[in-house]
Every structure is written in structure tokens, then in C-alpha cells.
Amino acid sequence: MLPPDQDIDDRTPIWDYLQVFWMDTDPEILFPRVVDKCAASKYSLDELKQIFWNEVEPAVGFNMWSIAGEWAGFDVEWLVQRILKKSRFGKPLPNVYLRPQARNWWKRLAGSIEAKRDSLSREDH
């Protein structure tokens, strides 16, 4: 996978959808759309995991601890710049057990992406 600064056009929609898991709102509302966007992307499940934990989480994870956190999603241009600044690209994943809410969402998201991709591949045959 290319570094984030060399793959901005393809990464941006993924970043924008994944940020919902750190907003001050229920991600359930957008969950099916996030699954569809991720499943249709060029990224493997492992790459999406890296993007979730090493790009989006370092950029917007602070929002989970904010008293009056952002709920509608950060401006995409701001998000891109923040991710490029805070990215942990190429580094080991953080200790996800210290982030139980995000860990639970990732586990559910990963399973749903796999199921969606399996469903799409069966339709192609």
C-alpha cells in the first residue's frame, strides 16, 4: 500500500467514511454506507485495518474524549491535512485493547466488509 501522501485521491473517501467511528453520534446510522464504501475500495481488509488504526484513529481519536465533540464529521480538507500530519503509516498497530469502542466497531466492520465482498464475488460468478 502506498503511503497516505501518495494515495490521497483514493484514501480520502475511505478516511471520510471511517471518521464516523470517532464522532459524537451513533455510527450505526452510517454503518451500511461505510461497509459499502470500504468493500468497493481497492484496499485489502488488512490495508483497511491499517488505515482505520494508523491513519484515521490518530487524527480524530481525540474527538471521543472531547466534552462537546464533533458529531457531523470533520471537514474533508481538514481531515486530509490532519491525517497526513498524524499518520502512523508503516508502524505497528496501536494497542487496540486500550480503545475498546473503536476495537468493537472495527471487529464488526471487518466482518461486514468480508461478507459484502463475498456476496459481491458470488454475484459476479
N, CA, C and O of each residue as an XYZ file, in Angstrom:
500
protein
N       0.859     -1.174      0.000
C       0.000      0.000      0.000
C       0.903      1.234      0.000
O       1.904      1.295      0.713
N       0.530      2.184     -0.796
C       1.278      3.438     -0.862
C       1.119      4.246      0.427
O       0.113      4.112      1.123
N       2.097      5.075      0.742
C       1.921      5.989      1.882
C       0.743      6.936      1.620
O       0.405      7.199      0.466
N       0.128      7.440      2.673
C      -1.055      8.296      2.517
C      -0.848      9.492      1.584
O      -1.730      9.820      0.791
N       0.304     10.136      1.678
C       0.516     11.335      0.855
C       0.687     11.017     -0.625
O       0.688     11.928     -1.452
N       0.830      9.747     -0.972
C       0.946      9.335     -2.370
C      -0.338      8.673     -2.871
O      -0.376      8.165     -3.992
N      -1.373      8.676     -2.058
C      -2.618      7.967     -2.381
C      -3.840      8.750     -1.904
O      -4.861      8.161     -1.547
N      -3.735     10.057     -1.899
C      -4.778     10.908     -1.312
C      -6.132     10.736     -1.998
O      -7.155     10.645     -1.320
N      -6.154     10.691     -3.323
C      -7.437     10.627     -4.032
C      -8.240      9.376     -3.672
O      -9.454      9.449     -3.485
N      -7.573      8.247     -3.578
C      -8.291      7.009     -3.245
C      -8.553      6.871     -1.749
O      -9.544      6.261     -1.348
N      -7.674      7.432     -0.920
C      -7.829      7.307      0.527
C      -8.901      8.243      1.074
O      -9.606      7.884      2.017
N      -9.034      9.434      0.500
C      -9.918     10.453      1.076
C     -11.337      9.963      1.336
O     -11.846     10.177      2.436
N     -12.006      9.311      0.374
C     -13.369      8.846      0.699
C     -13.394      7.819      1.832
O     -14.339      7.788      2.621
N     -12.366      6.986      1.915
C     -12.296      5.996      2.992
C     -12.104      6.707      4.328
O     -12.789      6.399      5.303
N     -11.179      7.650      4.372
C     -10.973      8.426      5.601
C     -12.264      9.098      6.044
O     -12.621      9.079      7.222
N     -12.958      9.693      5.075
C     -14.185     10.432      5.389
C     -15.245      9.509      5.989
O     -15.916      9.883      6.951
N     -15.399      8.325      5.440
C     -16.386      7.390      5.978
C     -15.944      6.802      7.318
O     -16.766      6.631      8.218
N     -14.648      6.490      7.459
C     -14.189      5.865      8.700
C     -14.192      6.819      9.891
O     -14.242      6.368     11.035
N     -14.139      8.114      9.646
C     -14.119      9.047     10.776
C     -15.384      8.956     11.627
O     -15.381      9.393     12.777
N     -16.450      8.402     11.088
C     -17.717      8.321     11.810
C     -17.578      7.549     13.129
O     -18.348      7.773     14.063
N     -16.612      6.656     13.202
C     -16.464      5.839     14.412
C     -15.873      6.614     15.586
O     -15.780      6.090     16.696
N     -15.477      7.856     15.341
C     -14.960      8.709     16.419
C     -15.784      9.988     16.574
O     -15.346     10.935     17.228
N     -16.975     10.014     15.974
C     -17.841     11.177     16.111
C     -18.722     11.019     17.350
O     -18.923      9.917     17.862
N     -19.229     12.137     17.805
C     -20.095     12.165     18.978
C     -21.529     11.882     18.539
O     -22.441     12.673     18.779
N     -21.700     10.739     17.893
C     -23.001     10.300     17.399
C     -22.940      8.787     17.227
O     -21.869      8.193     17.352
N     -24.054      8.172     16.946
C     -24.097      6.725     16.785
C     -23.675      6.338     15.369
O     -24.378      6.681     14.418
N     -22.554      5.636     15.193
C     -22.097      5.229     13.862
C     -23.050      4.273     13.151
O     -22.954      4.072     11.941
N     -23.962      3.691     13.909
C     -24.901      2.727     13.328
C     -25.656      3.311     12.133
O     -25.958      2.600     11.175
N     -25.954      4.587     12.197
C     -26.733      5.241     11.150
C     -26.041      5.132      9.790
O     -26.692      4.878      8.777
N     -24.734      5.321      9.772
C     -23.976      5.292      8.515
C     -23.270      3.964      8.268
O     -22.596      3.807      7.250
N     -23.411      3.016      9.171
C     -22.656      1.770      9.073
C     -22.794      1.077      7.714
O     -21.776      0.698      7.135
N     -24.006      0.895      7.180
C     -24.111      0.218      5.881
C     -23.373      0.955      4.760
O     -22.794      0.320      3.879
N     -23.390      2.268      4.790
C     -22.681      3.036      3.763
C     -21.172      2.902      3.920
O     -20.447      2.838      2.927
N     -20.696      2.861      5.158
C     -19.265      2.670      5.407
C     -18.836      1.298      4.886
O     -17.801      1.177      4.231
N     -19.615      0.286      5.169
C     -19.322     -1.069      4.688
C     -19.258     -1.075      3.162
O     -18.308     -1.604      2.585
N     -20.254     -0.496      2.512
C     -20.286     -0.475      1.042
C     -19.068      0.223      0.470
O     -18.452     -0.282     -0.469
N     -18.708      1.377      1.021
C     -17.572      2.154      0.516
C     -16.270      1.383      0.699
O     -15.445      1.322     -0.213
N     -16.091      0.800      1.870
C     -14.861      0.047      2.131
C     -14.796     -1.225      1.287
O     -13.741     -1.552      0.743
N     -15.906     -1.940      1.176
C     -15.931     -3.184      0.399
C     -15.640     -2.924     -1.077
O     -15.025     -3.758     -1.740
N     -16.071     -1.792     -1.590
C     -15.867     -1.456     -3.006
C     -14.487     -0.838     -3.265
O     -14.111     -0.623     -4.418
N     -13.744     -0.558     -2.211
C     -12.447      0.101     -2.383
C     -11.395     -0.883     -2.893
O     -11.603     -2.096     -2.907
N     -10.275     -0.330     -3.306
C      -9.160     -1.153     -3.798
C      -8.345     -1.777     -2.667
O      -7.439     -2.569     -2.926
N      -8.649     -1.438     -1.440
C      -7.832     -1.849     -0.308
C      -8.238     -3.214      0.234
O      -9.422     -3.535      0.337
N      -7.229     -4.006      0.576
C      -7.493     -5.290      1.229
C      -8.011     -5.015      2.641
O      -7.940     -3.890      3.136
N      -8.523     -6.047      3.264
C      -9.016     -5.882      4.635
C      -7.877     -5.480      5.570
O      -8.069     -4.652      6.461
N      -6.705     -6.055      5.374
C      -5.555     -5.693      6.197
C      -5.174     -4.226      5.977
O      -4.837     -3.523      6.929
N      -5.226     -3.768      4.733
C      -4.921     -2.360      4.454
C      -5.963     -1.437      5.082
O      -5.619     -0.382      5.614
N      -7.219     -1.827      5.023
C      -8.272     -1.026      5.652
C      -8.075     -0.974      7.169
O      -8.340      0.050      7.800
N      -7.615     -2.066      7.739
C      -7.318     -2.089      9.175
C      -6.199     -1.104      9.496
O      -6.277     -0.368     10.480
N      -5.170     -1.090      8.674
C      -4.071     -0.140      8.858
C      -4.576      1.304      8.746
O      -4.186      2.164      9.536
N      -5.433      1.561      7.774
C      -5.995      2.906      7.583
C      -6.833      3.308      8.799
O      -6.719      4.428      9.296
N      -7.664      2.395      9.268
C      -8.530      2.649     10.426
C      -7.699      3.027     11.649
O      -7.943      4.056     12.279
N      -6.698      2.174     11.987
C      -5.938      2.339     13.226
C      -4.762      3.291     13.130
O      -4.474      3.997     14.097
N      -4.070      3.338     11.999
C      -2.836      4.125     11.913
C      -2.987      5.447     11.172
O      -2.054      6.249     11.137
N      -4.148      5.676     10.585
C      -4.363      6.943      9.893
C      -5.546      7.717     10.483
O      -5.397      8.865     10.901
N      -6.709      7.089     10.514
C      -7.901      7.808     10.986
C      -7.891      7.971     12.505
O      -8.126      9.068     13.010
N      -7.624      6.905     13.225
C      -7.652      6.989     14.697
C      -6.685      8.032     15.256
O      -7.087      8.810     16.121
N      -5.426      8.086     14.803
C      -4.533      9.114     15.350
C      -4.984     10.543     15.026
O      -4.677     11.486     15.756
N      -5.710     10.681     13.930
C      -6.145     12.016     13.508
C      -7.383     12.503     14.245
O      -7.476     13.685     14.575
N      -8.334     11.614     14.509
C      -9.607     12.062     15.084
C      -9.991     11.354     16.389
O     -11.056     11.621     16.943
N      -9.145     10.467     16.875
C      -9.448      9.755     18.113
C      -9.709     10.671     19.292
O     -10.467     10.325     20.199
N      -9.084     11.838     19.282
C      -9.290     12.808     20.371
C     -10.752     13.190     20.526
O     -11.182     13.571     21.614
N     -11.514     13.094     19.456
C     -12.906     13.539     19.476
C     -13.761     12.712     20.440
O     -14.762     13.200     20.963
N     -13.362     11.469     20.667
C     -14.114     10.607     21.597
C     -14.035     11.116     23.035
O     -14.905     10.807     23.849
N     -13.002     11.891     23.353
C     -12.787     12.343     24.721
C     -13.152     13.804     24.913
O     -13.003     14.349     26.007
N     -13.632     14.440     23.850
C     -14.000     15.851     23.917
C     -15.378     15.998     24.562
O     -16.289     15.222     24.274
N     -15.523     16.985     25.427
C     -16.799     17.213     26.106
C     -17.909     17.534     25.120
O     -19.019     17.013     25.230
N     -17.612     18.378     24.174
C     -18.582     18.718     23.121
C     -17.960     18.344     21.784
O     -17.597     19.212     20.991
N     -17.842     17.046     21.543
C     -17.179     16.551     20.348
C     -17.946     16.837     19.069
O     -19.146     17.113     19.072
N     -17.204     16.760     17.989
C     -17.789     16.910     16.649
C     -18.735     15.741     16.416
O     -18.407     14.599     16.738
N     -19.895     16.019     15.865
C     -20.853     14.949     15.646
C     -21.178     14.752     14.168
O     -21.602     13.665     13.776
N     -20.990     15.771     13.346
C     -21.369     15.682     11.938
C     -20.223     15.243     11.039
O     -20.430     14.993      9.851
N     -19.030     15.147     11.581
C     -17.872     14.791     10.765
C     -17.033     16.018     10.471
O     -17.560     17.105     10.237
N     -15.735     15.835     10.486
C     -14.838     16.941     10.209
C     -14.824     17.261      8.724
O     -15.038     16.384      7.887
N     -14.573     18.517      8.406
C     -14.419     18.953      7.026
C     -13.364     18.070      6.361
O     -12.321     17.795      6.956
N     -13.625     17.631      5.145
C     -12.752     16.680      4.476
C     -11.348     17.256      4.245
O     -10.357     16.546      4.420
N     -11.256     18.501      3.863
C      -9.930     19.099      3.641
C      -9.135     19.136      4.952
O      -7.939     18.845      4.964
N      -9.804     19.496      6.054
C      -9.145     19.492      7.350
C      -8.719     18.069      7.713
O      -7.610     17.845      8.197
N      -9.619     17.113      7.471
C      -9.354     15.716      7.801
C      -8.119     15.209      7.053
O      -7.255     14.565      7.648
N      -8.035     15.491      5.779
C      -6.884     15.047      4.981
C      -5.592     15.610      5.561
O      -4.623     14.875      5.755
N      -5.576     16.899      5.833
C      -4.363     17.521      6.380
C      -4.014     16.956      7.755
O      -2.841     16.748      8.065
N      -5.008     16.715      8.557
C      -4.790     16.169      9.899
C      -4.234     14.740      9.816
O      -3.320     14.381     10.558
N      -4.785     13.942      8.920
C      -4.293     12.573      8.764
C      -2.854     12.580      8.254
O      -2.021     11.816      8.741
N      -2.560     13.426      7.287
C      -1.192     13.489      6.772
C      -0.208     13.894      7.869
O       0.942     13.455      7.871
N      -0.659     14.726      8.789
C       0.194     15.188      9.890
C       0.340     14.122     10.982
O       1.426     13.960     11.537
N      -0.727     13.401     11.293
C      -0.753     12.485     12.442
C      -0.572     11.000     12.083
O      -0.488     10.156     12.974
N      -0.514     10.688     10.811
C      -0.462      9.299     10.373
C       0.671      8.515     11.026
O       1.770      9.031     11.235
N       0.374      7.251     11.344
C       1.366      6.321     11.868
C       1.671      5.263     10.799
O       1.979      4.117     11.126
N       1.584      5.647      9.542
C       1.765      4.729      8.414
C       3.067      3.938      8.570
O       4.119      4.502      8.870
N       2.973      2.623      8.359
C       4.140      1.767      8.402
C       4.558      1.337      9.797
O       5.487      0.543      9.947
N       3.893      1.847     10.809
C       4.231      1.477     12.187
C       3.292      0.363     12.647
O       2.237      0.148     12.049
N       3.679     -0.347     13.713
C       2.787     -1.382     14.245
C       1.455     -0.769     14.691
O       1.384      0.410     15.039
N       0.423     -1.578     14.673
C      -0.878     -1.114     15.143
C      -0.791     -0.753     16.617
O      -0.011     -1.351     17.358
N      -1.589      0.226     17.048
C      -1.608      0.568     18.471
C      -2.253     -0.566     19.273
O      -2.838     -1.488     18.704
N      -2.140     -0.487     20.568
C      -2.787     -1.462     21.439
C      -4.302     -1.217     21.399
O      -4.823     -0.331     22.077
N      -4.976     -2.006     20.605
C      -6.408     -1.789     20.396
C      -7.229     -2.085     21.647
O      -8.373     -1.643     21.750
N      -6.666     -2.820     22.589
C      -7.401     -3.119     23.819
C      -7.555     -1.890     24.705
O      -8.381     -1.875     25.618
N      -6.763     -0.868     24.436
C      -6.912      0.391     25.164
C      -7.978      1.283     24.510
O      -8.275      2.370     25.006
N      -8.536      0.821     23.414
C      -9.554      1.567     22.662
C     -10.751      0.649     22.401
O     -11.029      0.315     21.249
N     -11.459      0.240     23.448
C     -12.479     -0.805     23.296
C     -13.626     -0.443     22.361
O     -14.119     -1.306     21.634
N     -14.057      0.803     22.365
C     -15.171      1.159     21.499
C     -14.765      1.046     20.032
O     -15.484      0.443     19.235
N     -13.638      1.612     19.676
C     -13.158      1.527     18.295
C     -12.848      0.073     17.927
O     -13.119     -0.355     16.806
N     -12.286     -0.678     18.863
C     -11.976     -2.093     18.620
C     -13.240     -2.867     18.282
O     -13.249     -3.673     17.352
N     -14.307     -2.623     19.035
C     -15.570     -3.314     18.770
C     -16.148     -2.929     17.412
O     -16.656     -3.785     16.687
N     -16.072     -1.649     17.067
C     -16.562     -1.209     15.758
C     -15.717     -1.822     14.644
O     -16.261     -2.270     13.634
N     -14.384     -1.847     14.816
C     -13.543     -2.425     13.766
C     -13.869     -3.905     13.564
O     -13.959     -4.367     12.426
N     -14.043     -4.640     14.638
C     -14.347     -6.068     14.533
C     -15.636     -6.278     13.738
O     -15.701     -7.144     12.867
N     -16.627     -5.502     14.037
C     -17.904     -5.610     13.324
C     -17.757     -5.169     11.870
O     -18.283     -5.806     10.956
N     -17.029     -4.061     11.673
C     -16.828     -3.539     10.316
C     -16.067     -4.550      9.456
O     -16.446     -4.800      8.312
N     -15.007     -5.125      9.998
C     -14.204     -6.086      9.233
C     -15.053     -7.277      8.788
O     -14.972     -7.705      7.636
N     -15.859     -7.806      9.694
C     -16.725     -8.921      9.336
C     -17.748     -8.550      8.271
O     -18.051     -9.350      7.386
N     -18.271     -7.351      8.359
C     -19.275     -6.892      7.390
C     -18.647     -6.636      6.022
O     -19.268     -6.907      4.994
N     -17.426     -6.118      6.004
C     -16.729     -5.900      4.731
C     -16.457     -7.248      4.054
O     -16.677     -7.399      2.852
N     -15.983     -8.214      4.825
C     -15.731     -9.545      4.261
C     -17.011    -10.156      3.702
O     -17.004    -10.716      2.606
N     -18.102    -10.052      4.443
C     -19.380    -10.603      3.990
C     -19.849     -9.905      2.718
O     -20.334    -10.562      1.796
N     -19.710     -8.593      2.658
C     -20.128     -7.828      1.483
C     -19.289     -8.226      0.268
O     -19.827     -8.423     -0.821
N     -17.984     -8.342      0.454
C     -17.115     -8.734     -0.655
C     -17.422    -10.158     -1.117
O     -17.416    -10.426     -2.318
N     -17.687    -11.064     -0.194
C     -18.065    -12.427     -0.564
C     -19.351    -12.421     -1.376
O     -19.467    -13.126     -2.378
N     -20.308    -11.625     -0.940
C     -21.583    -11.514     -1.636
C     -21.389    -10.963     -3.048
O     -21.988    -11.463     -4.000
N     -20.558     -9.940     -3.181
C     -20.303     -9.347     -4.496
C     -19.573    -10.312     -5.414
O     -19.848    -10.339     -6.613
N     -18.652    -11.104     -4.883
C     -17.909    -12.055     -5.733
C     -18.820    -13.195     -6.194
O     -18.654    -13.708     -7.300
N     -19.784    -13.597     -5.350
C     -20.740    -14.620     -5.764
C     -21.650    -14.103     -6.867
O     -22.031    -14.858     -7.761
N     -22.001    -12.829     -6.813
C     -22.854    -12.233     -7.839
C     -22.134    -12.172     -9.186
O     -22.769    -12.248    -10.238
N     -20.805    -12.034     -9.148
C     -20.029    -11.946    -10.377
C     -19.904    -13.278    -11.091
O     -19.575    -13.310    -12.277
N     -20.159    -14.381    -10.393
C     -19.996    -15.702    -10.992
C     -21.280    -16.258    -11.507
O     -21.302    -17.367    -12.041
